[in-house]
Amino acid sequence: MFKLLLALFAVSATAYMPAVPASKLSQSKFTGERPSYAAPAPVAARSSDVSMSAVTRRDADGNPITNFEYFDAIWLGIALLPWLALLVTNPF
């Protein structure tokens, strides 16, 4: 396990080492070219403003139906009962 961890550290550390000066990674393909100062492309016209409707259901009068999350103590008691029984019958 120690060797695996050491190998992972060694492989990840190579990402932070600088490139060798003679390698292609250290040379930019834009070297020697002058920057272009041409005018930027015109901004494209956008569509109308974004509107968002999060209402998925409405009642008979057209009012939105809001769903609430609630704390269900009965379900929580049923779900925790086996774990509580294991904890009581087999204490640490």
Long-range contacts (C-beta under 8 A, 24 or more apart in sequence): none
